[in-house]
Amino acid sequence: MEKTAIITGANTGMGFETAKQLAVKGFNIIMAVRDEKRGGEAMRQIKASTGASRVRVMRCDLSSLTDIHTFVRQLEQIIPCVDVLVNNAGVVALKREVTEDGFESMIGVNHLGHFALTLQLLPLLECSTDEARIVNVSSGAHKYGRIHFPDPHLTRRYGTWRGYAQSKLANILFTYALAARLEQTDIRVNALHPVE
């Protein structure tokens, strides 16, 4: 039976390589990207290099809760189940920026966007005929992070490293919490620090 994998930020870097390798393994690939033009170019490269035909680009801007919701509703119309979700997309902001929902951009995209996407996709992951996988791409930077509960959006003391490490720690904490919540299901949740 055809298996479907969704990879966020699949048009460059690790996301691109992940999409390519899963395409080689025969997965139906959904490249969830912010920029559809760049996503289309990446999709053509993957198809040309792998011979895979089941590769699709869909817009999913993780800095917008509205965009995430739209992506999931569109996805529900075209696929019955999701077998693999790779939460890979991420940003590093040298100066403080906010998402359209008012979140500091790194916690907004790197954590909250993936949090919202994952929870909305759970019904599609639950119907996988095999053991479904959620993979959260974090970073060793999480060891230097702490959650700034009084000011998670860093309105007072913004720093690139401070914000990035916080967002990567949030990925790890989310992974632990979601894995515990789904322990009695057929969905496995993991986090990773990418290495070459």
N, C-alpha and C positions, 0 to 999 in steps of 0.2 A: 504494500500500500504506500502511496506517495506520502512522503514526510515533508513538512514545511518548517523552514527556519527563518526567523526574522532577525536581522542584524541592524542595529542603529549605527549611524555614522559609517555606513558601508561603502562610501565612495572613495575613502582614502585610508592609508595606513593599515592598522590592524583590522579594522572593520572590512576593508577591501579584501585583505588576504583571507580573513575568516570566511567571507562570502564565497570567494573563489574556491577554497578548499571544500566547503560544504557542497558547492555546486558539483565539484568533481565526484563527491560521494553520492550524488543523485538526489539531493534535496531540492525541493521547490523553494527558491530563494526570494524573500521579500527584502529589498534594500530600503530601509527606512531612513530617509535623508531629508535635510533641510533644503538643500539646493537641488532641484530636480534636473537642471541642465547638467551639472557636474555628476549627478547620480546616473544620468543617462549615458554619459561618456564612460563612466566606470562599468556600467552594465554591459556596454558593447565590448569593452576590453575583456571582461570575464567570459562573455559568450564566445569571443574570438579565440581566447587562449584555452578554454576548456571544452568547447563544443556543446556546452550545456544550453538548453533552450528555455528551461523553466526558471528564468531570472526576471524579476520585475522590480521596478523602482516606484516607490510611493512616498509622497511628501509626509514627513512627520517632524515638525519643528518642536523639539523638546523644551524650548523656552516659552511655549504657549500651551496652556491647558486646553484651550479650545481646539488647537490644531491636533493635539494628542487624541482628544475625544473624536474628532472627525476621522482621523486615521483609523481608529479602532472600528468605528461604525462602517467605514468603507471596507475594511478587511473582513468584517463579518458577512458581507455580501458576496465575497469571492472565494473564501476558503472555509472548510468546516472545522478545522482544528489547527493548532500550532503545536509543534513537537519540540522546537528549540527556540529560545529567546536569548539573544546575546545583547545585553545592555552595554554597548561599547562607546557610544558618542560621548564627547566631553569637550569642555572649554577650559582655557586658562586665560584669565582676564588681568592684564597688567594694570588697568585702572578700574575703579568700581563702576559696574554697569548693572542695570536691572532688567529683568524680563518684563514682558507686557503685563504680567500678573503681579509685578512689584517685588519679585524675589531677587536677591543678589544673584548675579548670573551663574556663578560656579555652583552654588548650592542648588540653584534653580534648575540648571540643565543637568549637571552631573548626578544629582541625587533626586530632587523632587520630580523632575520630568520623567525619569525612569521609574520612580516610585508609582506615579500616576499611571504610566503606560502598563507596567507589570500588573497592577491590581485590576485594571480594566481588561487585560488579556487572560486573566486566570480562567474564566469559563472556557476559552478556546484551548488553553493548556490542559485543563482537566479532562477534555474529551479525547486527548491523544490516545491512540491504541497501544502505545508503548510507554515506557517511562519518559516523561517529558523533562526537559532541562531548562533551567534559568541560570544564565551565567552573567554575573555582574563584574565588569572590568573595573577594578579598583587600582590601587597603587601602593607601593611601600611607603608613600607619603602619609598614609593613614596613621603610621606610628607617631608622627609628629603633630597630629591633629587633636583637637578637642572640639566638642560641640559648644558653641557660644550661646547657651540657652537664653541669657538676657537680651542678646542682640545677634541672632543667627544670620541676619542679612548684613552685618558689619557696617552699620550706618555711622558708627563712631570711630572705630579703629580698623580701617580697611588695610589689608595687606594681601598681595597676590598669594604668597605661600600660606598665609594664615587661612585664607578662604579656600584654597585648593585642598590643603590637608584636611580641613573640616569636611569638605564634600566627599573626600575619599574615605574618611572615617565613617561618614554617614552611609556610604555604600556597604561597608563591612557590617555595621550594626543592622542595617536593613536585611542583609543576607542572613545573619543569625536569626533575626526575628521571623523572617518569612520561612526559613527552613524549619524552625520549630513549629510554626503554624501549619505547615504542610507535611509534617512528619508522617501522618497516617494516610497520606495520599501517594499517588504515583508520580509526583513532581519533585525533582531534586533541584536544590538551589546551591550554587557555589559562587565564590568570589575568587578573583585571581589578580596577581600582579604580573603584568606582561614582561617577559624576558625574551631576548633574541635567541 
